[in-house]
């Protein structure tokens, strides 16, 4: 399934192979369209984000030299190609999409007069393919995948003189709003309505004020505890925090006190990406562990789905209005959404 190639989940059943993104009929599971997803050529070394795929709504976005290609998941006639302006057209890596704009980094190729590489962060509006902004970025600054909905900000990680910091930019202009020191494991950032959530450097969670970057609260492992927080999921004003030891807790953005907690029947790792649909939190585990459906309001375990197939990947999830699509390795299931 290689879910790590997708920066967001689609709203229909798909799977990724070496040939590309295979689309399936939601009603029958029959193959419908194959979208080739060859990674772009890299000019500045092996960037792990180069082979990622950005999905927004009904389109999947990839890059080609000087262009962004948006292909429709169901209607080939709705495919589009965006020619990037010269300012950001050399070597482009997409970071993600918030539903309104695509964000990425453009690496300027060395020229005869200037052999030093440079880079810019940029945003392109999806509706009319307009370049919203292009802002100079330090070499080594890496945009993080934005939240699923527009929040007004986008974050990146920057390393200066051996120190790591979080950089928060205005999503409409690209201007830097504030920075905050981070630890060497600042690998993710989840943006909510009141706070920006990042690793705290001890395995726990740190909440920073959305406007100022000031620390609001932290949730580190208590003495004697041994767990590491994974990227939280924020839905309906609730922060769902999965841990690698299989514990999931729910919080408000106001503080670290738990609304509820649930011990899952399996451990989790960084590849496990929970989702919420119709008031149910779905948590994917390892191939042999299965998928848990949890009442998002009170933490009650509704059911656990497992199959008999062996595997080494974690479960990957997507959903539409009728079904939960759950798969691992080379098998994909369509399941009815769980009633609350």
Secondary structure as UniProt FT lines:
FT   HELIX           3..5
FT   STRAND          14..17
FT   TURN            18..19
FT   STRAND          20..24
FT   TURN            26..28
FT   STRAND          31..35
FT   TURN            48..51
FT   STRAND          53..56
FT   TURN            57..58
FT   STRAND          59..64
FT   TURN            65..66
FT   STRAND          67..72
FT   HELIX           76..78
FT   STRAND          80..83
FT   HELIX           86..88
FT   STRAND          91..97
FT   STRAND          101..108
FT   STRAND          118..125
FT   TURN            126..129
FT   STRAND          130..137
FT   TURN            139..140
FT   STRAND          142..143
FT   STRAND          153..160
FT   TURN            161..162
FT   STRAND          163..170
FT   TURN            171..173
FT   STRAND          176..182
FT   TURN            184..185
FT   STRAND          189..191
FT   STRAND          195..199
FT   STRAND          205..209
FT   TURN            210..212
FT   STRAND          215..219
FT   TURN            223..224
FT   STRAND          233..235
FT   TURN            236..237
FT   STRAND          238..243
FT   TURN            244..245
FT   STRAND          247..251
FT   TURN            253..254
FT   STRAND          260..263
FT   TURN            270..271
FT   STRAND          275..277
FT   TURN            278..279
FT   STRAND          280..284
FT   TURN            287..289
FT   STRAND          291..295
FT   TURN            296..298
FT   STRAND          301..305
FT   STRAND          316..319
FT   STRAND          323..328
FT   TURN            329..330
FT   STRAND          331..336
//
